[in-house]
Amino acid sequence: MFFFIKYTPFLLKTVFYTTKVVRYKVLVVLYKVIVVLYNAIVVIKVSRVVIEVGKVVIAVSKVVITVSKVVIDKVSKY
């Protein structure tokens, strides 16, 4: 009994400390998960913008191709 009474504060401190550490580690893991999710969202948004830009570039290149075909036809007629 004496042992238990003598070391109870120490045990309580240890338990409190370990719960603090565990809580801190959980918070760190949550923070990392949030950062990863945020980065994924940013990457998705950027890729959407890149896809839109790519669509515009494809449309412009189609226009350029048709214009150049028309120009070639006109030139070949002369």
MOPAC internal coordinates of N, CA, C and O (Angstrom, degrees):
PM7 1SCF
backbone

  N    0.0000 0     0.00 0     0.00 0    0    0    0
  C    1.4655 1     0.00 0     0.00 0    1    0    0
  C    1.5253 1   110.00 1     0.00 0    2    1    0
  O    1.2310 1   121.26 1   138.51 1    3    2    1
  N    1.3527 1   115.20 1   -41.49 1    3    2    1
  C    1.4662 1   119.10 1  -179.11 1    5    3    2
  C    1.5296 1   110.36 1   -58.96 1    6    5    3
  O    1.2310 1   120.86 1   136.59 1    7    6    5
  N    1.3210 1   115.97 1   -43.41 1    7    6    5
  C    1.4690 1   121.12 1   179.02 1    9    7    6
  C    1.5268 1   110.18 1   -56.64 1   10    9    7
  O    1.2310 1   120.91 1   133.20 1   11   10    9
  N    1.3141 1   115.86 1   -46.80 1   11   10    9
  C    1.4627 1   120.79 1  -178.17 1   13   11   10
  C    1.5252 1   110.74 1   -62.24 1   14   13   11
  O    1.2310 1   120.55 1   134.76 1   15   14   13
  N    1.3508 1   116.55 1   -45.24 1   15   14   13
  C    1.4739 1   120.66 1  -179.55 1   17   15   14
  C    1.5220 1   109.76 1   -65.98 1   18   17   15
  O    1.2310 1   120.55 1   139.77 1   19   18   17
  N    1.3332 1   116.55 1   -40.23 1   19   18   17
  C    1.4629 1   120.29 1  -177.01 1   21   19   18
  C    1.5286 1   111.59 1   -65.41 1   22   21   19
  O    1.2310 1   120.35 1   138.94 1   23   22   21
  N    1.3316 1   116.93 1   -41.06 1   23   22   21
  C    1.4633 1   119.77 1  -172.46 1   25   23   22
  C    1.5240 1   114.44 1  -100.84 1   26   25   23
  O    1.2310 1   119.95 1  -176.50 1   27   26   25
  N    1.3158 1   117.71 1     3.50 1   27   26   25
  C    1.4664 1   119.63 1   179.55 1   29   27   26
  C    1.5236 1   112.24 1   -59.34 1   30   29   27
  O    1.2310 1   118.84 1   131.99 1   31   30   29
  N    1.3507 1   119.81 1   -48.01 1   31   30   29
  C    1.4818 1   118.48 1   178.88 1   33   31   30
  C    1.5208 1   111.96 1   -57.83 1   34   33   31
  O    1.2310 1   120.79 1   138.47 1   35   34   33
  N    1.3252 1   116.10 1   -41.53 1   35   34   33
  C    1.4636 1   120.24 1   179.20 1   37   35   34
  C    1.5263 1   110.42 1   -61.57 1   38   37   35
  O    1.2310 1   120.83 1   134.52 1   39   38   37
  N    1.3426 1   116.01 1   -45.48 1   39   38   37
  C    1.4641 1   120.08 1   179.69 1   41   39   38
  C    1.5212 1   110.45 1   -62.43 1   42   41   39
  O    1.2310 1   120.77 1   137.06 1   43   42   41
  N    1.3266 1   116.13 1   -42.94 1   43   42   41
  C    1.4642 1   119.45 1   179.92 1   45   43   42
  C    1.5233 1   110.66 1   -62.80 1   46   45   43
  O    1.2310 1   120.94 1   136.45 1   47   46   45
  N    1.3398 1   115.81 1   -43.55 1   47   46   45
  C    1.4685 1   119.46 1   178.12 1   49   47   46
  C    1.5267 1   110.46 1   -60.69 1   50   49   47
  O    1.2310 1   120.95 1   136.55 1   51   50   49
  N    1.3364 1   115.79 1   -43.45 1   51   50   49
  C    1.4613 1   119.69 1  -179.62 1   53   51   50
  C    1.5202 1   110.68 1   -61.60 1   54   53   51
  O    1.2310 1   120.76 1   134.28 1   55   54   53
  N    1.3363 1   116.16 1   -45.72 1   55   54   53
  C    1.4619 1   119.78 1   179.79 1   57   55   54
  C    1.5161 1   109.88 1   -62.24 1   58   57   55
  O    1.2310 1   120.52 1   135.17 1   59   58   57
  N    1.3333 1   116.61 1   -44.83 1   59   58   57
  C    1.4632 1   120.78 1   179.96 1   61   59   58
  C    1.5242 1   110.31 1   -60.67 1   62   61   59
  O    1.2310 1   120.97 1   135.64 1   63   62   61
  N    1.3390 1   115.74 1   -44.36 1   63   62   61
  C    1.4615 1   120.10 1  -179.25 1   65   63   62
  C    1.5259 1   110.97 1   -63.17 1   66   65   63
  O    1.2310 1   120.83 1   134.60 1   67   66   65
  N    1.3409 1   116.02 1   -45.40 1   67   66   65
  C    1.4656 1   118.11 1  -178.52 1   69   67   66
  C    1.5231 1   110.54 1   -64.98 1   70   69   67
  O    1.2310 1   119.76 1   141.49 1   71   70   69
  N    1.3354 1   118.07 1   -38.51 1   71   70   69
  C    1.4689 1   118.72 1   177.81 1   73   71   70
  C    1.5196 1   109.98 1   -64.80 1   74   73   71
  O    1.2310 1   120.47 1   142.03 1   75   74   73
  N    1.3384 1   116.70 1   -37.97 1   75   74   73
  C    1.4729 1   119.36 1   176.56 1   77   75   74
  C    1.5237 1   110.38 1   -61.18 1   78   77   75
  O    1.2310 1   120.67 1   133.65 1   79   78   77
  N    1.3282 1   116.33 1   -46.35 1   79   78   77
  C    1.4689 1   120.93 1  -179.06 1   81   79   78
  C    1.5194 1   109.82 1   -62.48 1   82   81   79
  O    1.2310 1   120.66 1   135.07 1   83   82   81
  N    1.3404 1   116.34 1   -44.93 1   83   82   81
  C    1.4635 1   120.07 1  -179.90 1   85   83   82
  C    1.5179 1   109.71 1   -62.10 1   86   85   83
  O    1.2310 1   120.36 1   136.59 1   87   86   85
  N    1.3298 1   116.93 1   -43.41 1   87   86   85
  C    1.4624 1   120.94 1   178.85 1   89   87   86
  C    1.5291 1   109.85 1   -60.73 1   90   89   87
  O    1.2310 1   120.58 1   136.41 1   91   90   89
  N    1.3280 1   116.49 1   -43.59 1   91   90   89
  C    1.4641 1   120.94 1   179.16 1   93   91   90
  C    1.5245 1   110.67 1   -61.60 1   94   93   91
  O    1.2310 1   120.93 1   135.86 1   95   94   93
  N    1.3476 1   115.82 1   -44.14 1   95   94   93
  C    1.4666 1   118.99 1  -179.59 1   97   95   94
  C    1.5193 1   110.87 1   -64.17 1   98   97   95
  O    1.2310 1   120.46 1   139.96 1   99   98   97
  N    1.3406 1   116.73 1   -40.04 1   99   98   97
  C    1.4652 1   120.29 1   178.10 1  101   99   98
  C    1.5186 1   109.90 1   -62.00 1  102  101   99
  O    1.2310 1   120.37 1   137.54 1  103  102  101
  N    1.3376 1   116.91 1   -42.46 1  103  102  101
  C    1.4656 1   120.32 1   178.67 1  105  103  102
  C    1.5228 1   110.82 1   -62.89 1  106  105  103
  O    1.2310 1   120.40 1   138.82 1  107  106  105
  N    1.3259 1   116.84 1   -41.18 1  107  106  105
  C    1.4677 1   120.44 1   179.10 1  109  107  106
  C    1.5230 1   110.01 1   -62.36 1  110  109  107
  O    1.2310 1   120.65 1   136.32 1  111  110  109
  N    1.3387 1   116.36 1   -43.68 1  111  110  109
  C    1.4678 1   120.05 1   179.90 1  113  111  110
  C    1.5229 1   109.98 1   -63.40 1  114  113  111
  O    1.2310 1   120.54 1   136.33 1  115  114  113
  N    1.3460 1   116.58 1   -43.67 1  115  114  113
  C    1.4659 1   120.05 1   178.42 1  117  115  114
  C    1.5213 1   110.39 1   -60.39 1  118  117  115
  O    1.2310 1   120.70 1   136.62 1  119  118  117
  N    1.3375 1   116.27 1   -43.38 1  119  118  117
  C    1.4626 1   120.25 1   179.61 1  121  119  118
  C    1.5260 1   110.47 1   -60.38 1  122  121  119
  O    1.2310 1   120.78 1   136.08 1  123  122  121
  N    1.3455 1   116.11 1   -43.92 1  123  122  121
  C    1.4693 1   119.32 1   179.89 1  125  123  122
  C    1.5217 1   110.86 1   -63.19 1  126  125  123
  O    1.2310 1   120.55 1   139.01 1  127  126  125
  N    1.3445 1   116.56 1   -40.99 1  127  126  125
  C    1.4671 1   120.05 1   179.15 1  129  127  126
  C    1.5173 1   110.12 1   -62.46 1  130  129  127
  O    1.2310 1   120.77 1   137.09 1  131  130  129
  N    1.3499 1   116.13 1   -42.91 1  131  130  129
  C    1.4686 1   120.15 1   179.80 1  133  131  130
  C    1.5233 1   110.03 1   -62.70 1  134  133  131
  O    1.2310 1   120.37 1   136.80 1  135  134  133
  N    1.3366 1   116.91 1   -43.20 1  135  134  133
  C    1.4697 1   120.55 1   179.48 1  137  135  134
  C    1.5238 1   110.30 1   -61.53 1  138  137  135
  O    1.2310 1   120.53 1   136.50 1  139  138  137
  N    1.3401 1   116.59 1   -43.50 1  139  138  137
  C    1.4695 1   120.07 1  -179.88 1  141  139  138
  C    1.5219 1   110.32 1   -62.97 1  142  141  139
  O    1.2310 1   120.67 1   136.31 1  143  142  141
  N    1.3540 1   116.33 1   -43.69 1  143  142  141
  C    1.4649 1   119.73 1   179.43 1  145  143  142
  C    1.5207 1   110.66 1   -62.70 1  146  145  143
  O    1.2310 1   120.62 1   136.76 1  147  146  145
  N    1.3474 1   116.41 1   -43.24 1  147  146  145
  C    1.4656 1   120.21 1   179.77 1  149  147  146
  C    1.5245 1   110.42 1   -61.11 1  150  149  147
  O    1.2310 1   120.88 1   135.47 1  151  150  149
  N    1.3336 1   115.93 1   -44.53 1  151  150  149
  C    1.4686 1   119.42 1   178.53 1  153  151  150
  C    1.5201 1   110.96 1   -62.13 1  154  153  151
  O    1.2310 1   120.46 1   140.85 1  155  154  153
  N    1.3308 1   116.73 1   -39.15 1  155  154  153
  C    1.4681 1   119.86 1   178.76 1  157  155  154
  C    1.5229 1   110.31 1   -63.26 1  158  157  155
  O    1.2310 1   120.69 1   137.95 1  159  158  157
  N    1.3460 1   116.29 1   -42.05 1  159  158  157
  C    1.4726 1   119.90 1   179.14 1  161  159  158
  C    1.5235 1   109.92 1   -62.56 1  162  161  159
  O    1.2310 1   120.66 1   135.85 1  163  162  161
  N    1.3353 1   116.35 1   -44.15 1  163  162  161
  C    1.4688 1   120.31 1   179.17 1  165  163  162
  C    1.5237 1   110.00 1   -60.95 1  166  165  163
  O    1.2310 1   120.57 1   135.90 1  167  166  165
  N    1.3423 1   116.52 1   -44.10 1  167  166  165
  C    1.4728 1   120.23 1   179.90 1  169  167  166
  C    1.5219 1   110.44 1   -61.85 1  170  169  167
  O    1.2310 1   120.70 1   138.16 1  171  170  169
  N    1.3510 1   116.26 1   -41.84 1  171  170  169
  C    1.4733 1   119.56 1   179.59 1  173  171  170
  C    1.5218 1   110.11 1   -62.69 1  174  173  171
  O    1.2310 1   120.55 1   135.64 1  175  174  173
  N    1.3528 1   116.56 1   -44.36 1  175  174  173
  C    1.4688 1   119.26 1  -179.94 1  177  175  174
  C    1.5218 1   110.75 1   -62.86 1  178  177  175
  O    1.2310 1   120.70 1   135.80 1  179  178  177
  N    1.3300 1   116.26 1   -44.20 1  179  178  177
  C    1.4672 1   120.11 1   179.95 1  181  179  178
  C    1.5223 1   109.99 1   -62.67 1  182  181  179
  O    1.2310 1   120.50 1   138.12 1  183  182  181
  N    1.3311 1   116.64 1   -41.88 1  183  182  181
  C    1.4697 1   118.55 1  -179.43 1  185  183  182
  C    1.5231 1   110.70 1   -66.03 1  186  185  183
  O    1.2310 1   120.35 1   144.88 1  187  186  185
  N    1.3426 1   116.94 1   -35.12 1  187  186  185
  C    1.4704 1   118.93 1   175.63 1  189  187  186
  C    1.5154 1   110.54 1   -62.36 1  190  189  187
  O    1.2310 1   120.65 1   135.81 1  191  190  189
  N    1.3337 1   116.37 1   -44.19 1  191  190  189
  C    1.4685 1   120.19 1   178.29 1  193  191  190
  C    1.5226 1   109.82 1   -61.18 1  194  193  191
  O    1.2310 1   120.75 1   136.47 1  195  194  193
  N    1.3303 1   116.17 1   -43.53 1  195  194  193
  C    1.4715 1   120.16 1   179.47 1  197  195  194
  C    1.5206 1   110.27 1   -61.59 1  198  197  195
  O    1.2310 1   120.47 1   139.07 1  199  198  197
  N    1.3490 1   116.71 1   -40.93 1  199  198  197
  C    1.4708 1   119.79 1   178.51 1  201  199  198
  C    1.5201 1   110.19 1   -63.04 1  202  201  199
  O    1.2310 1   120.17 1   136.37 1  203  202  201
  N    1.3486 1   117.27 1   -43.63 1  203  202  201
  C    1.4704 1   119.93 1   179.25 1  205  203  202
  C    1.5277 1   110.49 1   -61.85 1  206  205  203
  O    1.2310 1   120.77 1   135.14 1  207  206  205
  N    1.3405 1   116.13 1   -44.86 1  207  206  205
  C    1.4678 1   120.24 1   178.67 1  209  207  206
  C    1.5245 1   109.55 1   -60.88 1  210  209  207
  O    1.2310 1   120.64 1   138.66 1  211  210  209
  N    1.3327 1   116.37 1   -41.34 1  211  210  209
  C    1.4650 1   120.12 1   178.23 1  213  211  210
  C    1.5173 1   111.83 1   -61.17 1  214  213  211
  O    1.2310 1   120.44 1   138.81 1  215  214  213
  N    1.3457 1   116.76 1   -41.19 1  215  214  213
  C    1.4684 1   120.06 1   177.34 1  217  215  214
  C    1.5152 1   110.61 1   -61.20 1  218  217  215
  O    1.2310 1   120.58 1   136.03 1  219  218  217
  N    1.3394 1   116.50 1   -43.97 1  219  218  217
  C    1.4680 1   120.69 1   178.91 1  221  219  218
  C    1.5234 1   109.89 1   -61.85 1  222  221  219
  O    1.2310 1   120.56 1   135.22 1  223  222  221
  N    1.3297 1   116.53 1   -44.78 1  223  222  221
  C    1.4698 1   120.57 1  -179.87 1  225  223  222
  C    1.5208 1   110.21 1   -61.26 1  226  225  223
  O    1.2310 1   120.42 1   137.53 1  227  226  225
  N    1.3388 1   116.81 1   -42.47 1  227  226  225
  C    1.4733 1   119.86 1   178.80 1  229  227  226
  C    1.5226 1   110.40 1   -62.54 1  230  229  227
  O    1.2310 1   120.62 1   136.20 1  231  230  229
  N    1.3499 1   116.41 1   -43.80 1  231  230  229
  C    1.4692 1   119.48 1   179.82 1  233  231  230
  C    1.5269 1   110.52 1   -61.81 1  234  233  231
  O    1.2310 1   120.68 1   134.49 1  235  234  233
  N    1.3374 1   116.30 1   -45.51 1  235  234  233
  C    1.4699 1   120.37 1   179.74 1  237  235  234
  C    1.5227 1   110.16 1   -61.71 1  238  237  235
  O    1.2310 1   120.29 1   137.13 1  239  238  237
  N    1.3237 1   117.05 1   -42.87 1  239  238  237
  C    1.4716 1   119.02 1  -179.43 1  241  239  238
  C    1.5264 1   110.98 1   -65.63 1  242  241  239
  O    1.2310 1   119.96 1   144.45 1  243  242  241
  N    1.3444 1   117.69 1   -35.55 1  243  242  241
  C    1.4710 1   119.84 1   175.69 1  245  243  242
  C    1.5231 1   110.26 1   -62.37 1  246  245  243
  O    1.2310 1   120.79 1   136.33 1  247  246  245
  N    1.3444 1   116.09 1   -43.67 1  247  246  245
  C    1.4675 1   120.14 1   178.19 1  249  247  246
  C    1.5196 1   109.94 1   -61.20 1  250  249  247
  O    1.2310 1   120.47 1   134.89 1  251  250  249
  N    1.3249 1   116.71 1   -45.11 1  251  250  249
  C    1.4675 1   120.76 1   179.97 1  253  251  250
  C    1.5216 1   110.20 1   -61.02 1  254  253  251
  O    1.2310 1   120.59 1   137.74 1  255  254  253
  N    1.3345 1   116.47 1   -42.26 1  255  254  253
  C    1.4737 1   119.73 1   179.84 1  257  255  254
  C    1.5223 1   110.44 1   -62.66 1  258  257  255
  O    1.2310 1   120.08 1   134.38 1  259  258  257
  N    1.3415 1   117.46 1   -45.62 1  259  258  257
  C    1.4709 1   119.16 1  -179.37 1  261  259  258
  C    1.5167 1   110.45 1   -65.10 1  262  261  259
  O    1.2310 1   120.07 1   138.29 1  263  262  261
  N    1.3389 1   117.47 1   -41.71 1  263  262  261
  C    1.4695 1   120.45 1   178.79 1  265  263  262
  C    1.5222 1   109.91 1   -61.48 1  266  265  263
  O    1.2310 1   120.29 1   135.42 1  267  266  265
  N    1.3280 1   117.05 1   -44.58 1  267  266  265
  C    1.4688 1   119.52 1  -179.25 1  269  267  266
  C    1.5296 1   110.83 1   -65.79 1  270  269  267
  O    1.2310 1   119.81 1   145.36 1  271  270  269
  N    1.3469 1   117.97 1   -34.64 1  271  270  269
  C    1.4683 1   120.31 1   175.40 1  273  271  270
  C    1.5174 1   110.17 1   -63.09 1  274  273  271
  O    1.2310 1   120.61 1   135.53 1  275  274  273
  N    1.3415 1   116.43 1   -44.47 1  275  274  273
  C    1.4668 1   120.46 1   178.89 1  277  275  274
  C    1.5202 1   110.08 1   -61.75 1  278  277  275
  O    1.2310 1   120.50 1   135.49 1  279  278  277
  N    1.3282 1   116.65 1   -44.51 1  279  278  277
  C    1.4720 1   120.72 1   179.94 1  281  279  278
  C    1.5182 1   109.93 1   -62.10 1  282  281  279
  O    1.2310 1   120.26 1   136.20 1  283  282  281
  N    1.3394 1   117.11 1   -43.80 1  283  282  281
  C    1.4739 1   120.43 1   179.23 1  285  283  282
  C    1.5256 1   110.26 1   -62.06 1  286  285  283
  O    1.2310 1   120.50 1   137.68 1  287  286  285
  N    1.3395 1   116.65 1   -42.32 1  287  286  285
  C    1.4708 1   119.84 1   178.01 1  289  287  286
  C    1.5238 1   110.90 1   -60.63 1  290  289  287
  O    1.2310 1   120.52 1   135.00 1  291  290  289
  N    1.3449 1   116.62 1   -45.00 1  291  290  289
  C    1.4705 1   120.54 1  -179.29 1  293  291  290
  C    1.5183 1   109.82 1   -62.72 1  294  293  291
  O    1.2310 1   120.59 1   135.43 1  295  294  293
  N    1.3353 1   116.48 1   -44.57 1  295  294  293
  C    1.4642 1   120.39 1  -177.86 1  297  295  294
  C    1.5227 1   110.09 1   -66.19 1  298  297  295
  O    1.2310 1   120.09 1   139.40 1  299  298  297
  N    1.3209 1   117.44 1   -40.60 1  299  298  297
  C    1.4660 1   119.74 1  -177.73 1  301  299  298
  C    1.5288 1   111.62 1   -68.55 1  302  301  299
  O    1.2310 1   120.32 1   156.21 1  303  302  301
  N    1.3509 1   117.00 1   -23.79 1  303  302  301
  C    1.4644 1   119.42 1   177.82 1  305  303  302
  C    1.5253 1   110.83 1   -69.83 1  306  305  303
  O    1.2310 1   121.18 1   146.40 1  307  306  305
  N    1.3617 1   115.36 1   -33.60 1  307  306  305
  C    1.4791 1   117.31 1  -175.81 1  309  307  306
  C    1.4804 1   111.37 1   -79.10 1  310  309  307
  O    1.2310 1   120.10 1   180.00 1  311  310  309

